[in-house]
Amino acid sequence: MLKIILDFDDVLGECNEFSLKFLNREYGTEYKLGDIVKYGLHGNLLDERLKYFNDPEFIRNIPLMDGAVEFVNKLCDLGEVVIATSVQMQCAGARFEAIVSNFPMIKPGNILVGARKDMLIGEIMLDDNLDNLEGAAVKYPVLFQKPWNASNSGILSVNNYESFIELVKLVRDKDQAKQMEPKKTVALIGPMGSGKREAAEKLVESGYFECVKTYSTKNDPAYKYLTAAEFFQRRDAGSRGRWRMYPTT
């Protein structure tokens, strides 16, 4: 199943926008989201917004972006959705509770709260932080466009939920088409004692190969056993496979 990884901050929740409301109210400023032009410190009063992210109550009450619940619902129809989010340690419980409350369609085990996004593995991931995308082991990292990542290029990016859903559908269809491709056969050829069996066992252990068993009247786990009558019936009917007849005793 397609694994879809979603960030929370500024992908599902209006984190920075919410912090600016508190900042403007407290200091009488008029900052807007477009004023946050980079990650990290700006060297002005705008940096004071970061203090709110240390408050569990602030984290718990961050409003969702318009259409976030419907967005996640649609993604759940396309694959397995994982929400991966990073907050201060004292806010981890509040963030987890908020996600469980707002997104009941997500299994609690699929809510990951932690900073190590480089440990994530999946097919496609949506995040507003390029560093997170470059560190995670995903086939298709996708940047959610925001003012602070406007200068980033050379990566798949979307600016709304609808575009990401269409991208997920393309990835799903591509993977399904790949799974329907005919399997290829690898033949290990060499003289007796050259290590063919050992090599085959290693390939099978990798999980990407399986040994082809021959049909046989020999009652042995190494073969697909058939009675003599079944053997001749299948062979004469043109069934595909490798056929080996052993004398019955």
C-alpha positions as CSV (number, residue, x, y, z in Angstrom):
1,M,0.0,0.0,0.0
2,L,1.2,3.5,-0.8
3,K,2.6,5.2,2.3
4,I,1.9,9.0,2.4
5,I,3.7,11.1,5.0
6,L,2.4,14.5,6.0
7,D,3.9,17.2,8.0
8,F,1.6,19.1,10.4
9,D,3.0,22.5,10.9
10,D,1.8,24.8,8.1
11,V,0.7,21.8,6.1
12,L,-2.3,20.7,8.1
13,G,-2.3,23.4,10.9
14,E,-2.0,27.2,10.6
15,C,1.0,27.3,12.9
16,N,2.9,30.4,11.9
17,E,-0.3,32.3,11.1
18,F,-1.7,31.5,14.5
19,S,1.6,32.6,16.2
20,L,1.4,36.0,14.3
21,K,-2.1,36.6,15.8
22,F,-0.6,36.3,19.3
23,L,2.4,38.4,18.3
24,N,0.4,41.2,16.8
25,R,-2.0,41.3,19.7
26,E,0.8,41.3,22.3
27,Y,3.1,43.9,20.6
28,G,0.7,45.9,18.5
29,T,2.4,44.8,15.3
30,E,0.9,44.0,11.9
31,Y,3.0,41.1,10.7
32,K,1.6,38.9,8.0
33,L,2.5,35.4,6.8
34,G,4.4,36.8,3.9
35,D,6.8,38.5,6.3
36,I,8.3,35.1,7.3
37,V,10.7,34.8,4.4
38,K,13.1,32.2,5.8
39,Y,13.6,29.5,8.4
40,G,15.2,30.5,11.7
41,L,15.7,34.0,13.1
42,H,15.0,37.2,11.2
43,G,16.7,39.5,13.7
44,N,13.6,41.6,14.6
45,L,10.5,41.4,16.6
46,L,9.1,38.7,14.3
47,D,11.4,36.2,16.1
48,E,9.3,36.6,19.3
49,R,6.6,34.5,17.7
50,L,8.7,31.4,18.3
51,K,8.2,31.6,22.1
52,Y,4.5,30.6,21.7
53,F,5.6,27.2,20.3
54,N,6.9,26.3,23.8
55,D,3.4,26.5,25.2
56,P,1.4,23.2,25.2
57,E,-1.9,25.2,25.2
58,F,-0.9,27.1,22.1
59,I,0.1,23.9,20.4
60,R,-3.2,22.2,21.4
61,N,-5.3,25.0,20.0
62,I,-3.6,25.6,16.6
63,P,-6.5,25.8,14.1
64,L,-6.5,23.5,11.0
65,M,-6.0,24.9,7.5
66,D,-9.2,25.1,5.5
67,G,-10.0,21.7,4.0
68,A,-7.4,19.8,6.0
69,V,-9.8,17.1,7.3
70,E,-11.3,16.5,3.9
71,F,-7.8,16.5,2.4
72,V,-6.6,13.7,4.8
73,N,-9.8,11.8,4.2
74,K,-9.2,11.7,0.5
75,L,-5.6,10.6,1.0
76,C,-6.7,7.8,3.2
77,D,-8.6,6.4,0.2
78,L,-5.4,6.5,-1.8
79,G,-3.0,4.9,0.7
80,E,-1.7,4.7,4.3
81,V,-1.4,8.1,5.8
82,V,1.2,9.0,8.4
83,I,1.4,12.3,10.1
84,A,5.0,13.2,11.2
85,T,5.5,16.3,13.3
86,S,8.1,17.9,15.4
87,V,7.5,20.0,18.6
88,Q,9.2,20.8,21.8
89,M,9.3,17.9,24.3
90,Q,6.8,19.5,26.7
91,C,4.3,20.0,23.8
92,A,4.5,16.4,22.4
93,G,1.4,15.3,24.4
94,A,-0.7,18.3,23.3
95,R,0.3,17.9,19.7
96,F,-0.6,14.1,19.7
97,E,-3.9,14.8,21.4
98,A,-4.8,17.5,18.9
99,I,-4.1,15.3,15.9
100,V,-6.1,12.4,17.4
101,S,-9.0,14.7,18.0
102,N,-9.0,16.4,14.6
103,F,-8.1,13.4,12.5
104,P,-9.9,10.3,13.9
105,M,-9.3,8.5,10.6
106,I,-5.6,8.3,11.3
107,K,-4.5,5.4,13.5
108,P,-2.7,6.6,16.6
109,G,0.3,4.4,15.6
110,N,0.5,6.5,12.4
111,I,1.0,9.7,14.4
112,L,4.8,10.2,14.8
113,V,5.9,13.0,17.1
114,G,9.7,13.6,16.9
115,A,12.4,15.5,15.2
116,R,14.1,12.6,13.4
117,K,12.3,12.9,10.0
118,D,15.4,11.4,8.4
119,M,14.2,8.0,9.8
120,L,10.9,8.2,7.9
121,I,10.4,5.7,5.0
122,G,7.6,5.9,2.5
123,E,6.6,6.6,-1.1
124,I,5.6,10.3,-1.0
125,M,6.0,13.0,1.6
126,L,4.6,16.5,1.9
127,D,6.5,19.1,4.0
128,D,7.1,22.8,4.0
129,N,10.7,22.3,5.1
130,L,13.2,21.3,2.4
131,D,15.7,19.9,5.0
132,N,13.1,17.4,6.2
133,L,12.4,16.3,2.7
134,E,16.0,15.8,1.8
135,G,16.7,13.8,4.9
136,A,13.8,11.4,4.7
137,A,14.0,8.1,2.7
138,V,11.0,8.7,0.4
139,K,10.7,8.2,-3.3
140,Y,8.8,11.4,-4.0
141,P,9.6,14.3,-1.6
142,V,7.1,17.2,-2.3
143,L,7.5,20.7,-1.0
144,F,4.4,22.6,0.2
145,Q,5.0,26.1,-1.0
146,K,5.2,28.9,1.6
147,P,6.8,32.3,1.7
148,W,9.8,30.9,3.6
149,N,10.6,28.3,1.0
150,A,9.9,30.4,-2.1
151,S,13.6,30.4,-3.1
152,N,13.9,26.6,-3.0
153,S,14.0,24.9,-6.4
154,G,14.9,21.6,-8.1
155,I,12.2,19.7,-6.2
156,L,8.5,18.7,-6.7
157,S,6.3,21.3,-5.2
158,V,2.6,22.1,-4.8
159,N,0.7,25.1,-3.4
160,N,-2.6,23.5,-2.5
161,Y,-4.2,20.2,-1.4
162,E,-5.8,19.5,-4.8
163,S,-2.4,19.5,-6.6
164,F,-0.9,17.1,-4.1
165,I,-3.9,14.7,-4.4
166,E,-3.4,14.6,-8.1
167,L,0.3,13.9,-7.6
168,V,-0.5,11.0,-5.2
169,K,-2.8,9.5,-7.8
170,L,-0.1,9.6,-10.4
171,V,2.3,7.9,-8.0
172,R,-0.3,5.3,-7.1
173,D,-1.1,4.5,-10.8
174,K,2.6,4.3,-11.6
175,D,3.2,1.8,-8.8
176,Q,0.2,-0.3,-9.7
177,A,1.3,-0.4,-13.3
178,K,4.8,-1.5,-12.2
179,Q,3.3,-4.3,-10.1
180,M,1.4,-5.6,-13.1
181,E,4.5,-5.9,-15.2
182,P,5.4,-9.5,-16.0
183,K,7.9,-11.0,-13.6
184,K,11.4,-11.6,-15.0
185,T,13.3,-14.9,-14.7
186,V,16.9,-15.1,-13.5
187,A,18.7,-18.3,-14.4
188,L,21.9,-19.2,-12.5
189,I,24.1,-21.3,-14.8
190,G,27.2,-23.1,-13.8
191,P,28.8,-26.5,-13.3
192,M,28.0,-28.7,-10.4
193,G,29.5,-27.4,-7.2
194,S,29.9,-23.9,-8.4
195,G,27.6,-22.4,-5.7
196,K,24.4,-22.0,-7.6
197,R,22.2,-23.2,-4.8
198,E,24.0,-20.9,-2.2
199,A,23.6,-17.9,-4.6
200,A,19.9,-18.7,-5.1
201,E,19.3,-18.9,-1.3
202,K,20.9,-15.5,-0.8
203,L,18.6,-14.0,-3.5
204,V,15.5,-15.5,-1.9
205,E,16.6,-14.2,1.5
206,S,16.7,-10.6,0.0
207,G,12.9,-10.8,-0.4
208,Y,13.0,-9.8,-4.1
209,F,13.3,-13.3,-5.6
210,E,11.6,-16.7,-5.2
211,C,12.8,-20.0,-6.4
212,V,10.8,-21.7,-9.2
213,K,9.8,-25.2,-8.2
214,T,9.3,-27.9,-10.8
215,Y,6.3,-30.1,-11.0
216,S,7.2,-33.7,-10.2
217,T,5.9,-37.0,-9.1
218,K,8.6,-37.2,-6.6
219,N,7.2,-36.4,-3.1
220,D,9.8,-34.0,-2.0
221,P,9.5,-30.4,-0.6
222,A,11.9,-29.2,-3.3
223,Y,9.2,-29.9,-6.0
224,K,5.5,-29.3,-6.5
225,Y,4.2,-32.8,-6.0
226,L,1.6,-34.3,-8.4
227,T,0.4,-37.8,-8.8
228,A,1.3,-39.5,-12.1
229,A,-2.3,-39.0,-13.4
230,E,-2.2,-35.3,-12.5
231,F,1.2,-35.0,-14.0
232,F,0.3,-36.3,-17.4
233,Q,-3.1,-34.5,-17.4
234,R,-1.5,-31.1,-16.8
235,R,1.4,-31.7,-19.2
236,D,-0.8,-32.9,-22.0
237,A,-3.2,-29.9,-21.5
238,G,-0.4,-27.6,-22.2
239,S,0.1,-26.2,-18.7
240,R,3.1,-23.9,-18.3
241,G,5.8,-25.1,-16.0
242,R,8.9,-27.4,-15.8
243,W,8.0,-31.0,-15.9
244,R,10.1,-33.9,-14.5
245,M,8.7,-37.5,-14.3
246,Y,10.1,-39.9,-11.7
247,P,9.3,-43.6,-11.8
248,T,6.8,-44.7,-9.2
249,T,7.6,-47.5,-6.8
